[in-house]
Structures are given as structure tokens and as C-alpha cells.
Amino acid sequence: MQARRQLPPAIEALARRQGGVVTVGQLDASGITRRIRDRMTNSGILIRIHDQSGLLCTRAPDLKSRLWAGILLAGDPSALGGWHALHVMGADVRPSRLAEPIQIWVEPHRSLRPKGPWRFRRDFGDRLTDRFRLDSKNPWTISNERSFLDISLGLEAQACVGLALDLLRDGGLRPAFLAAALTRQSHRHRRLLLDVIADHEQGIHSMLEQHYARDVEAAHKLATGSRQVQLRGGFADVVYTAHRVIVELDGRAFHRDRFRDARRDNANALAGYETLRYGWTDVVGDPCLVAEQVARRLRARGWKGRPTPCHRCA
Ligand SMILES: [Zn+2]
């Protein structure tokens, strides 16, 4: 009997759709017996993905192969979650995040513990109900909104807002779906995220202004600025008129036009105003630093008051 030196075209095609990965069951079904399989593994036609996984790859396994391997191990229905799901859906995810274990959501009665880079998590919610795939060559993922909420549970407020803004900016998060998901589950940053979404949807930054008013200005007993004042350069968010200091709050996920910002700042500078600019991550992440900087500029420009430590920096 002549040894098989090639995989049947049907298996090649199947592997191409599955990131190069095939299961033993799929090989069996196309007549690749254990003996042929072993021979093909010895000669490098098939490559083991992970010793005990029983999965084989028709090419050198890469990240996509490992993602598919997890999905094939879990069986149907299952779906990727976490950073890997966002990556598959086109978000810009740092390589260090992709080196973390691969999260695969399975039905609540399943219990899977194969060795390897996968973490199988049982879904007691509805993640698998609205799972999604870009096309048949991509593994199933839970929705971006659910992936984001799962990830951000482990993030501090500043990192959580930063990630939300990034994903909102490039269209990775749908504001209405995120808001809806937040009403269905508890989340440590729920209130904050709803404010970020509200700002994003309205295209204004009233929510960021509220955070600034509360956590920066009032909490540190700074002078009270006027809101939305028309100056030579256009409307300014917060203006300390007596001291000619402007605070611009950039609540938008879309980076606003920096040249336009510079033109405004220059026009206001000619009128004697100094401008400080802050975004969500500054105001939420370090309101005390923002307060210190604003206070320092105000005092340099004649404010006789002194900032008081808030409950965070006291
Ligand atoms: Zn403080």
C-alpha cells in the first residue's frame, strides 16, 4: 500500500477555513486513520497544536490557529471572549494582551479543562445568544460590547474609560448596545460608562463637565469658572475670567481637529488667556493632578484662594 503523502483536498479546504486546524474526528470522517495520521505527523504534513488537545494543524500554528483550536475543542455553541474577541473583530489590541490566555465561552453545563492556552468559561448570561462571526473563516465571538464589559471589570476607572473611548472612536462599540448591556448587568464602572456614552452620543461633553465641576473644581475648592463662554476663539468650556485661564474639556471620542484647537488657543492667547486641555482619562483618572495644575495657573494669575485636598488626596 502506498503511503499517503497529501491530505485530501476536502480536508485542506476545511483546514483553510479553520485557521489551519483539523480535529481527529474530521480526519477520521475523511478516511485518515490513526496510522496515516501518525505517519503524517512524523513527516510534518500534520503538526500537533498542543500535546493533549487531539488537534492537528496543516501549517505552523499561529494565533488564529490557537483561537480556532479553542473553539473546536469547545464544540458548538461556543464563542471567543475578552481581548481575543476584540482582536478578531478588528480592534487594535496590544500584543501583550494577546499573549494572555484565550477566553472561550461555553454553555453553563459544560466543563472543559484541556491543557493549553485556553480558559473555558461557563456563560450563565446571554453571551452565546448574540454571538457573532465576521464570516465562515473567522471563529465565533461574543459581541464587542460584552467583551468590553468583561475586560473592563478588571480595569481601573481611567483605563476603562480610555478603552471605551478608543473603541467608540473606531466604531468597535455601539453606544446603544453598550448602554443596553449595562442595564442588564452590574458593573463597577456602570455610572461612569453611561456618562461616557451620553457624551459620545450627544457629541457634546456635558457629562465630562459635570465630572470636572464635581471632582476637580468643587472637591478642591477652586475658583468657580463660567461655562460655555464666547471668546475670540469661539466658545470655551470653562473660563476663569478674572484670571484669564481657560480649561477646555475634550469629551469626544473622536479626536478633535488639533489645528483648529491651536487656532482657538492662539486667538485666545492674543487676548491674554492661557488654555489648559483635559480629557476623560485626565479628569477621571487623576482629578487631583488636574486640580493642582489649574490651581497653580490660577494662583500665578492672581487667584488669592488655595486649593483644599479632597477625600482622595487628603
Ligand atoms: Zn484631590
py3Dmol code that shows the C-alpha trace and the ligand (Angstrom):
import py3Dmol

protein = """\
ATOM      1  CA  MET A   1       0.000   0.000   0.000  1.00  0.00           C
ATOM      2  CA  GLN A   2       1.320   3.369  -0.907  1.00  0.00           C
ATOM      3  CA  ALA A   3       1.705   5.845   1.898  1.00  0.00           C
ATOM      4  CA  ARG A   4      -0.425   8.943   1.651  1.00  0.00           C
ATOM      5  CA  ARG A   5       1.735  11.981   1.154  1.00  0.00           C
ATOM      6  CA  GLN A   6      -1.019  14.543   0.857  1.00  0.00           C
ATOM      7  CA  LEU A   7      -4.176  15.448   2.644  1.00  0.00           C
ATOM      8  CA  PRO A   8      -7.415  15.029   0.713  1.00  0.00           C
ATOM      9  CA  PRO A   9      -8.499  18.354  -0.885  1.00  0.00           C
ATOM     10  CA  ALA A  10     -11.641  18.425   1.249  1.00  0.00           C
ATOM     11  CA  ILE A  11      -9.563  18.360   4.439  1.00  0.00           C
ATOM     12  CA  GLU A  12      -7.210  21.017   3.054  1.00  0.00           C
ATOM     13  CA  ALA A  13     -10.203  23.219   2.339  1.00  0.00           C
ATOM     14  CA  LEU A  14     -11.696  22.581   5.776  1.00  0.00           C
ATOM     15  CA  ALA A  15      -8.366  23.408   7.436  1.00  0.00           C
ATOM     16  CA  ARG A  16      -8.107  26.660   5.491  1.00  0.00           C
ATOM     17  CA  ARG A  17     -11.466  27.721   6.904  1.00  0.00           C
ATOM     18  CA  GLN A  18     -10.393  26.801  10.451  1.00  0.00           C
ATOM     19  CA  GLY A  19      -7.089  28.640  10.764  1.00  0.00           C
ATOM     20  CA  GLY A  20      -5.226  25.529   9.568  1.00  0.00           C
ATOM     21  CA  VAL A  21      -6.728  23.350  12.306  1.00  0.00           C
ATOM     22  CA  VAL A  22      -8.484  19.985  11.937  1.00  0.00           C
ATOM     23  CA  THR A  23      -9.844  17.668  14.595  1.00  0.00           C
ATOM     24  CA  VAL A  24      -9.190  13.937  14.800  1.00  0.00           C
ATOM     25  CA  GLY A  25     -12.909  13.424  14.192  1.00  0.00           C
ATOM     26  CA  GLN A  26     -12.780  15.428  10.990  1.00  0.00           C
ATOM     27  CA  LEU A  27      -9.743  13.407   9.795  1.00  0.00           C
ATOM     28  CA  ASP A  28     -11.425  10.109  10.698  1.00  0.00           C
ATOM     29  CA  ALA A  29     -14.510  11.089   8.743  1.00  0.00           C
ATOM     30  CA  SER A  30     -12.450  11.577   5.607  1.00  0.00           C
ATOM     31  CA  GLY A  31     -10.641   8.256   5.914  1.00  0.00           C
ATOM     32  CA  ILE A  32      -7.416   9.438   7.545  1.00  0.00           C
ATOM     33  CA  THR A  33      -6.920   6.633  10.020  1.00  0.00           C
ATOM     34  CA  ARG A  34      -4.752   6.808  13.097  1.00  0.00           C
ATOM     35  CA  ARG A  35      -1.856   5.086  11.286  1.00  0.00           C
ATOM     36  CA  ILE A  36      -1.916   7.546   8.397  1.00  0.00           C
ATOM     37  CA  ARG A  37      -2.303  10.371  10.872  1.00  0.00           C
ATOM     38  CA  ASP A  38       0.767   9.276  12.830  1.00  0.00           C
ATOM     39  CA  ARG A  39       2.781   8.959   9.650  1.00  0.00           C
ATOM     40  CA  MET A  40       1.686  12.408   8.508  1.00  0.00           C
ATOM     41  CA  THR A  41       2.575  13.841  11.892  1.00  0.00           C
ATOM     42  CA  ASN A  42       6.014  12.232  11.753  1.00  0.00           C
ATOM     43  CA  SER A  43       6.668  13.598   8.289  1.00  0.00           C
ATOM     44  CA  GLY A  44       5.438  17.087   9.188  1.00  0.00           C
ATOM     45  CA  ILE A  45       2.324  17.143   6.987  1.00  0.00           C
ATOM     46  CA  LEU A  46       0.311  17.494  10.177  1.00  0.00           C
ATOM     47  CA  ILE A  47       1.559  19.383  13.227  1.00  0.00           C
ATOM     48  CA  ARG A  48       0.305  18.840  16.767  1.00  0.00           C
ATOM     49  CA  ILE A  49      -1.092  22.045  18.262  1.00  0.00           C
ATOM     50  CA  HIS A  50      -0.884  21.023  21.858  1.00  0.00           C
ATOM     51  CA  ASP A  51       0.097  17.603  23.102  1.00  0.00           C
ATOM     52  CA  GLN A  52      -3.168  16.566  24.659  1.00  0.00           C
ATOM     53  CA  SER A  53      -5.580  18.602  22.590  1.00  0.00           C
ATOM     54  CA  GLY A  54      -6.004  15.990  19.839  1.00  0.00           C
ATOM     55  CA  LEU A  55      -5.955  18.819  17.341  1.00  0.00           C
ATOM     56  CA  LEU A  56      -3.688  18.983  14.337  1.00  0.00           C
ATOM     57  CA  CYS A  57      -2.620  21.799  12.085  1.00  0.00           C
ATOM     58  CA  THR A  58      -1.798  21.692   8.390  1.00  0.00           C
ATOM     59  CA  ARG A  59       0.680  24.547   8.796  1.00  0.00           C
ATOM     60  CA  ALA A  60       2.798  26.096  11.526  1.00  0.00           C
ATOM     61  CA  PRO A  61       0.187  27.072  14.153  1.00  0.00           C
ATOM     62  CA  ASP A  62      -0.226  30.809  14.704  1.00  0.00           C
ATOM     63  CA  LEU A  63      -2.570  32.875  16.857  1.00  0.00           C
ATOM     64  CA  LYS A  64      -5.512  32.264  14.536  1.00  0.00           C
ATOM     65  CA  SER A  65      -4.885  28.515  14.747  1.00  0.00           C
ATOM     66  CA  ARG A  66      -4.908  28.648  18.541  1.00  0.00           C
ATOM     67  CA  LEU A  67      -8.154  30.638  18.549  1.00  0.00           C
ATOM     68  CA  TRP A  68      -9.778  28.117  16.231  1.00  0.00           C
ATOM     69  CA  ALA A  69      -8.361  25.247  18.247  1.00  0.00           C
ATOM     70  CA  GLY A  70     -10.131  26.557  21.349  1.00  0.00           C
ATOM     71  CA  ILE A  71     -13.424  26.901  19.503  1.00  0.00           C
ATOM     72  CA  LEU A  72     -13.110  23.382  18.037  1.00  0.00           C
ATOM     73  CA  LEU A  73     -12.247  21.928  21.445  1.00  0.00           C
ATOM     74  CA  ALA A  74     -15.266  23.611  22.983  1.00  0.00           C
ATOM     75  CA  GLY A  75     -17.613  22.458  20.227  1.00  0.00           C
ATOM     76  CA  ASP A  76     -20.816  24.237  19.298  1.00  0.00           C
ATOM     77  CA  PRO A  77     -22.101  26.583  20.620  1.00  0.00           C
ATOM     78  CA  SER A  78     -19.081  28.439  21.909  1.00  0.00           C
ATOM     79  CA  ALA A  79     -17.510  31.822  21.291  1.00  0.00           C
ATOM     80  CA  LEU A  80     -14.315  33.730  21.932  1.00  0.00           C
ATOM     81  CA  GLY A  81     -14.381  36.465  24.535  1.00  0.00           C
ATOM     82  CA  GLY A  82     -12.024  39.012  26.056  1.00  0.00           C
ATOM     83  CA  TRP A  83      -9.166  40.671  24.200  1.00  0.00           C
ATOM     84  CA  HIS A  84      -9.004  37.934  21.572  1.00  0.00           C
ATOM     85  CA  ALA A  85     -12.619  38.543  20.571  1.00  0.00           C
ATOM     86  CA  LEU A  86     -11.920  42.259  20.130  1.00  0.00           C
ATOM     87  CA  HIS A  87      -8.824  41.405  18.101  1.00  0.00           C
ATOM     88  CA  VAL A  88     -10.778  39.112  15.768  1.00  0.00           C
ATOM     89  CA  MET A  89     -13.336  41.876  15.317  1.00  0.00           C
ATOM     90  CA  GLY A  90     -10.628  44.253  14.144  1.00  0.00           C
ATOM     91  CA  ALA A  91      -9.841  46.270  17.274  1.00  0.00           C
ATOM     92  CA  ASP A  92      -6.270  47.384  17.833  1.00  0.00           C
ATOM     93  CA  VAL A  93      -5.205  45.134  20.737  1.00  0.00           C
ATOM     94  CA  ARG A  94      -1.711  45.239  22.245  1.00  0.00           C
ATOM     95  CA  PRO A  95       0.407  42.067  21.631  1.00  0.00           C
ATOM     96  CA  SER A  96       0.906  41.597  25.394  1.00  0.00           C
ATOM     97  CA  ARG A  97      -2.886  41.257  25.757  1.00  0.00           C
ATOM     98  CA  LEU A  98      -2.957  38.635  23.018  1.00  0.00           C
ATOM     99  CA  ALA A  99      -0.328  36.632  24.897  1.00  0.00           C
ATOM    100  CA  GLU A 100      -2.812  36.212  27.767  1.00  0.00           C
ATOM    101  CA  PRO A 101      -4.947  33.032  27.996  1.00  0.00           C
ATOM    102  CA  ILE A 102      -7.636  32.724  25.338  1.00  0.00           C
ATOM    103  CA  GLN A 103     -11.109  33.028  26.808  1.00  0.00           C
ATOM    104  CA  ILE A 104     -13.768  30.736  25.335  1.00  0.00           C
ATOM    105  CA  TRP A 105     -17.370  30.928  26.495  1.00  0.00           C
ATOM    106  CA  VAL A 106     -19.336  27.687  26.649  1.00  0.00           C
ATOM    107  CA  GLU A 107     -22.793  26.664  27.835  1.00  0.00           C
ATOM    108  CA  PRO A 108     -23.299  26.540  31.623  1.00  0.00           C
ATOM    109  CA  HIS A 109     -23.478  22.736  31.890  1.00  0.00           C
ATOM    110  CA  ARG A 110     -20.157  22.203  30.109  1.00  0.00           C
ATOM    111  CA  SER A 111     -16.948  21.538  31.970  1.00  0.00           C
ATOM    112  CA  LEU A 112     -13.761  21.630  29.926  1.00  0.00           C
ATOM    113  CA  ARG A 113     -10.251  21.550  31.262  1.00  0.00           C
ATOM    114  CA  PRO A 114      -7.868  20.710  28.454  1.00  0.00           C
ATOM    115  CA  LYS A 115      -4.294  21.828  28.942  1.00  0.00           C
ATOM    116  CA  GLY A 116      -3.178  24.659  26.738  1.00  0.00           C
ATOM    117  CA  PRO A 117      -3.565  28.398  26.302  1.00  0.00           C
ATOM    118  CA  TRP A 118      -7.372  28.324  26.686  1.00  0.00           C
ATOM    119  CA  ARG A 119      -9.649  29.226  29.557  1.00  0.00           C
ATOM    120  CA  PHE A 120     -13.148  27.856  29.135  1.00  0.00           C
ATOM    121  CA  ARG A 121     -15.768  29.907  30.941  1.00  0.00           C
ATOM    122  CA  ARG A 122     -19.350  28.933  31.502  1.00  0.00           C
ATOM    123  CA  ASP A 123     -21.860  31.536  30.381  1.00  0.00           C
ATOM    124  CA  PHE A 124     -24.774  31.931  32.736  1.00  0.00           C
ATOM    125  CA  GLY A 125     -25.917  35.026  30.842  1.00  0.00           C
ATOM    126  CA  ASP A 126     -26.748  35.563  27.196  1.00  0.00           C
ATOM    127  CA  ARG A 127     -23.298  35.906  25.661  1.00  0.00           C
ATOM    128  CA  LEU A 128     -23.802  32.916  23.386  1.00  0.00           C
ATOM    129  CA  THR A 129     -27.230  34.121  22.268  1.00  0.00           C
ATOM    130  CA  ASP A 130     -25.872  37.148  20.461  1.00  0.00           C
ATOM    131  CA  ARG A 131     -22.562  35.656  19.363  1.00  0.00           C
ATOM    132  CA  PHE A 132     -21.281  36.798  16.017  1.00  0.00           C
ATOM    133  CA  ARG A 133     -18.811  35.887  13.315  1.00  0.00           C
ATOM    134  CA  LEU A 134     -17.440  38.029  10.520  1.00  0.00           C
ATOM    135  CA  ASP A 135     -17.518  35.128   8.025  1.00  0.00           C
ATOM    136  CA  SER A 136     -17.015  31.372   7.922  1.00  0.00           C
ATOM    137  CA  LYS A 137     -13.219  31.730   8.142  1.00  0.00           C
ATOM    138  CA  ASN A 138     -13.429  33.523  11.462  1.00  0.00           C
ATOM    139  CA  PRO A 139     -14.269  31.941  14.797  1.00  0.00           C
ATOM    140  CA  TRP A 140     -17.415  32.911  16.683  1.00  0.00           C
ATOM    141  CA  THR A 141     -17.025  35.778  19.134  1.00  0.00           C
ATOM    142  CA  ILE A 142     -19.320  37.198  21.767  1.00  0.00           C
ATOM    143  CA  SER A 143     -20.431  40.771  20.993  1.00  0.00           C
ATOM    144  CA  ASN A 144     -17.816  43.522  21.314  1.00  0.00           C
ATOM    145  CA  GLU A 145     -19.904  45.195  23.990  1.00  0.00           C
ATOM    146  CA  ARG A 146     -19.895  42.053  26.145  1.00  0.00           C
ATOM    147  CA  SER A 147     -16.171  41.500  25.571  1.00  0.00           C
ATOM    148  CA  PHE A 148     -15.508  45.092  26.573  1.00  0.00           C
ATOM    149  CA  LEU A 149     -17.640  44.819  29.726  1.00  0.00           C
ATOM    150  CA  ASP A 150     -15.952  41.550  30.765  1.00  0.00           C
ATOM    151  CA  ILE A 151     -12.495  43.066  30.247  1.00  0.00           C
ATOM    152  CA  SER A 152     -13.249  46.401  31.883  1.00  0.00           C
ATOM    153  CA  LEU A 153     -14.469  44.751  35.094  1.00  0.00           C
ATOM    154  CA  GLY A 154     -10.796  44.203  35.833  1.00  0.00           C
ATOM    155  CA  LEU A 155      -9.677  47.709  34.867  1.00  0.00           C
ATOM    156  CA  GLU A 156      -9.367  50.857  36.934  1.00  0.00           C
ATOM    157  CA  ALA A 157     -11.643  53.764  36.008  1.00  0.00           C
ATOM    158  CA  GLN A 158      -9.056  55.562  33.905  1.00  0.00           C
ATOM    159  CA  ALA A 159      -8.096  52.521  31.840  1.00  0.00           C
ATOM    160  CA  CYS A 160     -11.760  51.567  31.476  1.00  0.00           C
ATOM    161  CA  VAL A 161     -12.692  54.999  30.097  1.00  0.00           C
ATOM    162  CA  GLY A 162      -9.618  55.038  27.861  1.00  0.00           C
ATOM    163  CA  LEU A 163     -10.538  51.700  26.312  1.00  0.00           C
ATOM    164  CA  ALA A 164     -14.190  52.717  25.900  1.00  0.00           C
ATOM    165  CA  LEU A 165     -13.172  55.929  24.117  1.00  0.00           C
ATOM    166  CA  ASP A 166     -10.785  54.057  21.810  1.00  0.00           C
ATOM    167  CA  LEU A 167     -13.416  51.505  20.866  1.00  0.00           C
ATOM    168  CA  LEU A 168     -16.161  54.111  20.456  1.00  0.00           C
ATOM    169  CA  ARG A 169     -13.875  56.139  18.220  1.00  0.00           C
ATOM    170  CA  ASP A 170     -13.110  53.360  15.778  1.00  0.00           C
ATOM    171  CA  GLY A 171     -16.641  52.004  15.783  1.00  0.00           C
ATOM    172  CA  GLY A 172     -15.837  48.875  17.790  1.00  0.00           C
ATOM    173  CA  LEU A 173     -18.513  49.675  20.352  1.00  0.00           C
ATOM    174  CA  ARG A 174     -22.108  50.550  19.514  1.00  0.00           C
ATOM    175  CA  PRO A 175     -23.196  53.101  22.141  1.00  0.00           C
ATOM    176  CA  ALA A 176     -26.828  51.964  22.234  1.00  0.00           C
ATOM    177  CA  PHE A 177     -25.869  48.287  22.617  1.00  0.00           C
ATOM    178  CA  LEU A 178     -23.352  49.103  25.332  1.00  0.00           C
ATOM    179  CA  ALA A 179     -25.911  51.149  27.238  1.00  0.00           C
ATOM    180  CA  ALA A 180     -28.423  48.313  26.892  1.00  0.00           C
ATOM    181  CA  ALA A 181     -25.900  45.727  28.112  1.00  0.00           C
ATOM    182  CA  LEU A 182     -25.107  47.937  31.115  1.00  0.00           C
ATOM    183  CA  THR A 183     -28.762  47.995  32.143  1.00  0.00           C
ATOM    184  CA  ARG A 184     -28.825  44.174  32.175  1.00  0.00           C
ATOM    185  CA  GLN A 185     -25.768  43.548  34.328  1.00  0.00           C
ATOM    186  CA  SER A 186     -23.983  45.103  37.263  1.00  0.00           C
ATOM    187  CA  HIS A 187     -20.629  46.675  36.561  1.00  0.00           C
ATOM    188  CA  ARG A 188     -18.248  48.534  38.834  1.00  0.00           C
ATOM    189  CA  HIS A 189     -17.908  51.410  36.310  1.00  0.00           C
ATOM    190  CA  ARG A 190     -21.549  51.441  35.207  1.00  0.00           C
ATOM    191  CA  ARG A 191     -22.360  55.054  36.116  1.00  0.00           C
ATOM    192  CA  LEU A 192     -19.136  56.333  34.592  1.00  0.00           C
ATOM    193  CA  LEU A 193     -19.587  54.383  31.367  1.00  0.00           C
ATOM    194  CA  LEU A 194     -23.154  55.637  30.964  1.00  0.00           C
ATOM    195  CA  ASP A 195     -21.775  59.199  31.239  1.00  0.00           C
ATOM    196  CA  VAL A 196     -19.122  58.485  28.613  1.00  0.00           C
ATOM    197  CA  ILE A 197     -21.762  57.021  26.289  1.00  0.00           C
ATOM    198  CA  ALA A 198     -24.050  60.012  26.826  1.00  0.00           C
ATOM    199  CA  ASP A 199     -21.240  62.379  25.850  1.00  0.00           C
ATOM    200  CA  HIS A 200     -20.371  60.311  22.838  1.00  0.00           C
ATOM    201  CA  GLU A 201     -23.941  60.144  21.617  1.00  0.00           C
ATOM    202  CA  GLN A 202     -24.692  63.822  22.060  1.00  0.00           C
ATOM    203  CA  GLY A 203     -21.394  64.925  20.558  1.00  0.00           C
ATOM    204  CA  ILE A 204     -21.044  67.370  23.428  1.00  0.00           C
ATOM    205  CA  HIS A 205     -19.308  66.896  26.718  1.00  0.00           C
ATOM    206  CA  SER A 206     -21.778  67.887  29.367  1.00  0.00           C
ATOM    207  CA  MET A 207     -21.003  64.757  31.382  1.00  0.00           C
ATOM    208  CA  LEU A 208     -17.294  65.439  31.399  1.00  0.00           C
ATOM    209  CA  GLU A 209     -18.069  68.995  32.516  1.00  0.00           C
ATOM    210  CA  GLN A 210     -20.048  67.560  35.418  1.00  0.00           C
ATOM    211  CA  HIS A 211     -17.144  65.351  36.445  1.00  0.00           C
ATOM    212  CA  TYR A 212     -14.804  68.337  36.210  1.00  0.00           C
ATOM    213  CA  ALA A 213     -17.167  70.538  38.253  1.00  0.00           C
ATOM    214  CA  ARG A 214     -17.534  67.891  40.967  1.00  0.00           C
ATOM    215  CA  ASP A 215     -14.186  66.052  41.213  1.00  0.00           C
ATOM    216  CA  VAL A 216     -11.811  68.858  40.250  1.00  0.00           C
ATOM    217  CA  GLU A 217     -13.353  72.239  40.949  1.00  0.00           C
ATOM    218  CA  ALA A 218     -15.712  71.646  43.895  1.00  0.00           C
ATOM    219  CA  ALA A 219     -13.737  68.816  45.530  1.00  0.00           C
ATOM    220  CA  HIS A 220     -10.620  71.016  45.753  1.00  0.00           C
ATOM    221  CA  LYS A 221     -12.468  74.288  46.349  1.00  0.00           C
ATOM    222  CA  LEU A 222     -11.029  76.017  43.317  1.00  0.00           C
ATOM    223  CA  ALA A 223     -12.495  79.238  41.982  1.00  0.00           C
ATOM    224  CA  THR A 224     -15.710  78.578  40.061  1.00  0.00           C
ATOM    225  CA  GLY A 225     -15.318  79.075  36.347  1.00  0.00           C
ATOM    226  CA  SER A 226     -18.017  80.191  33.930  1.00  0.00           C
ATOM    227  CA  ARG A 227     -19.304  77.614  31.462  1.00  0.00           C
ATOM    228  CA  GLN A 228     -19.504  77.889  27.689  1.00  0.00           C
ATOM    229  CA  VAL A 229     -18.257  81.429  27.393  1.00  0.00           C
ATOM    230  CA  GLN A 230     -17.902  83.013  23.995  1.00  0.00           C
ATOM    231  CA  LEU A 231     -14.402  84.357  23.485  1.00  0.00           C
ATOM    232  CA  ARG A 232     -12.476  85.490  20.460  1.00  0.00           C
ATOM    233  CA  GLY A 233     -11.536  81.894  19.596  1.00  0.00           C
ATOM    234  CA  GLY A 234     -15.124  80.627  19.916  1.00  0.00           C
ATOM    235  CA  PHE A 235     -16.957  79.008  22.823  1.00  0.00           C
ATOM    236  CA  ALA A 236     -14.724  77.867  25.674  1.00  0.00           C
ATOM    237  CA  ASP A 237     -15.771  75.149  28.135  1.00  0.00           C
ATOM    238  CA  VAL A 238     -14.661  76.644  31.452  1.00  0.00           C
ATOM    239  CA  VAL A 239     -13.356  80.178  31.786  1.00  0.00           C
ATOM    240  CA  TYR A 240     -11.874  81.783  34.896  1.00  0.00           C
ATOM    241  CA  THR A 241     -12.474  85.259  33.535  1.00  0.00           C
ATOM    242  CA  ALA A 242     -10.795  87.282  36.281  1.00  0.00           C
ATOM    243  CA  HIS A 243      -7.589  85.258  35.913  1.00  0.00           C
ATOM    244  CA  ARG A 244      -7.794  84.728  32.161  1.00  0.00           C
ATOM    245  CA  VAL A 245      -7.437  80.960  32.386  1.00  0.00           C
ATOM    246  CA  ILE A 246      -9.410  78.651  30.079  1.00  0.00           C
ATOM    247  CA  VAL A 247      -9.996  74.946  30.687  1.00  0.00           C
ATOM    248  CA  GLU A 248     -11.039  73.016  27.590  1.00  0.00           C
ATOM    249  CA  LEU A 249     -12.574  69.594  28.199  1.00  0.00           C
ATOM    250  CA  ASP A 250     -12.357  67.143  25.357  1.00  0.00           C
ATOM    251  CA  GLY A 251     -15.117  64.638  25.935  1.00  0.00           C
ATOM    252  CA  ARG A 252     -15.282  63.435  22.417  1.00  0.00           C
ATOM    253  CA  ALA A 253     -14.105  60.012  21.478  1.00  0.00           C
ATOM    254  CA  PHE A 254     -13.212  61.465  18.103  1.00  0.00           C
ATOM    255  CA  HIS A 255     -10.071  63.446  18.438  1.00  0.00           C
ATOM    256  CA  ARG A 256     -10.978  66.912  17.549  1.00  0.00           C
ATOM    257  CA  ASP A 257      -9.136  68.912  14.987  1.00  0.00           C
ATOM    258  CA  ARG A 258      -5.830  69.835  16.567  1.00  0.00           C
ATOM    259  CA  PHE A 259      -5.146  72.660  14.132  1.00  0.00           C
ATOM    260  CA  ARG A 260      -8.496  74.175  14.914  1.00  0.00           C
ATOM    261  CA  ASP A 261      -7.713  73.821  18.630  1.00  0.00           C
ATOM    262  CA  ALA A 262      -4.373  75.559  18.076  1.00  0.00           C
ATOM    263  CA  ARG A 263      -6.059  78.412  16.186  1.00  0.00           C
ATOM    264  CA  ARG A 264      -8.545  78.891  19.034  1.00  0.00           C
ATOM    265  CA  ASP A 265      -5.812  78.768  21.661  1.00  0.00           C
ATOM    266  CA  ASN A 266      -3.721  81.270  19.714  1.00  0.00           C
ATOM    267  CA  ALA A 267      -6.641  83.652  19.254  1.00  0.00           C
ATOM    268  CA  ASN A 268      -7.381  83.460  22.984  1.00  0.00           C
ATOM    269  CA  ALA A 269      -3.691  83.790  23.879  1.00  0.00           C
ATOM    270  CA  LEU A 270      -3.578  87.082  21.980  1.00  0.00           C
ATOM    271  CA  ALA A 271      -6.392  88.233  24.260  1.00  0.00           C
ATOM    272  CA  GLY A 272      -4.279  87.277  27.275  1.00  0.00           C
ATOM    273  CA  TYR A 273      -5.836  83.874  28.057  1.00  0.00           C
ATOM    274  CA  GLU A 274      -3.941  80.741  28.927  1.00  0.00           C
ATOM    275  CA  THR A 275      -5.539  77.418  27.933  1.00  0.00           C
ATOM    276  CA  LEU A 276      -5.297  74.047  29.696  1.00  0.00           C
ATOM    277  CA  ARG A 277      -6.806  70.986  27.989  1.00  0.00           C
ATOM    278  CA  TYR A 278      -8.059  67.801  29.631  1.00  0.00           C
ATOM    279  CA  GLY A 279      -9.933  64.707  28.508  1.00  0.00           C
ATOM    280  CA  TRP A 280     -11.935  61.974  30.219  1.00  0.00           C
ATOM    281  CA  THR A 281      -8.879  59.981  31.196  1.00  0.00           C
ATOM    282  CA  ASP A 282      -7.315  63.013  32.959  1.00  0.00           C
ATOM    283  CA  VAL A 283     -10.443  64.098  34.804  1.00  0.00           C
ATOM    284  CA  VAL A 284     -11.468  60.575  35.791  1.00  0.00           C
ATOM    285  CA  GLY A 285      -8.002  59.130  36.267  1.00  0.00           C
ATOM    286  CA  ASP A 286      -6.319  61.907  38.207  1.00  0.00           C
ATOM    287  CA  PRO A 287      -8.689  64.741  39.157  1.00  0.00           C
ATOM    288  CA  CYS A 288      -6.280  65.791  41.919  1.00  0.00           C
ATOM    289  CA  LEU A 289      -3.447  66.414  39.458  1.00  0.00           C
ATOM    290  CA  VAL A 290      -5.793  68.392  37.205  1.00  0.00           C
ATOM    291  CA  ALA A 291      -6.898  70.444  40.227  1.00  0.00           C
ATOM    292  CA  GLU A 292      -3.294  71.081  41.225  1.00  0.00           C
ATOM    293  CA  GLN A 293      -2.381  72.279  37.737  1.00  0.00           C
ATOM    294  CA  VAL A 294      -5.423  74.521  37.381  1.00  0.00           C
ATOM    295  CA  ALA A 295      -4.861  75.939  40.888  1.00  0.00           C
ATOM    296  CA  ARG A 296      -1.245  76.665  40.087  1.00  0.00           C
ATOM    297  CA  ARG A 297      -2.159  78.581  36.931  1.00  0.00           C
ATOM    298  CA  LEU A 298      -4.934  80.457  38.734  1.00  0.00           C
ATOM    299  CA  ARG A 299      -2.601  81.487  41.551  1.00  0.00           C
ATOM    300  CA  ALA A 300       0.079  82.567  39.085  1.00  0.00           C
ATOM    301  CA  ARG A 301      -2.590  84.781  37.572  1.00  0.00           C
ATOM    302  CA  GLY A 302      -3.798  86.436  40.707  1.00  0.00           C
ATOM    303  CA  TRP A 303      -6.180  83.995  42.425  1.00  0.00           C
ATOM    304  CA  LYS A 304      -5.839  84.535  46.171  1.00  0.00           C
ATOM    305  CA  GLY A 305      -7.524  81.278  47.164  1.00  0.00           C
ATOM    306  CA  ARG A 306      -5.846  77.988  47.992  1.00  0.00           C
ATOM    307  CA  PRO A 307      -6.900  74.542  46.820  1.00  0.00           C
ATOM    308  CA  THR A 308      -8.109  72.189  49.571  1.00  0.00           C
ATOM    309  CA  PRO A 309      -7.269  68.466  49.469  1.00  0.00           C
ATOM    310  CA  CYS A 310     -10.226  66.303  48.533  1.00  0.00           C
ATOM    311  CA  HIS A 311     -11.016  62.889  50.053  1.00  0.00           C
ATOM    312  CA  ARG A 312      -8.697  61.281  47.512  1.00  0.00           C
ATOM    313  CA  CYS A 313      -5.585  63.409  48.012  1.00  0.00           C
ATOM    314  CA  ALA A 314      -6.160  64.348  51.663  1.00  0.00           C
TER     315      ALA A 314
END
"""
ligand_1 = """\
1
ZN
Zn -7.824 65.565 45.348
"""
view = py3Dmol.view(width=600, height=400)
view.addModel(protein, "pdb")
view.setStyle({"model": 0}, {"cartoon": {"style": "trace"}})
view.addModel(ligand_1, "xyz")
view.setStyle({"model": 1}, {"stick": {}})
view.zoomTo()
view.show()
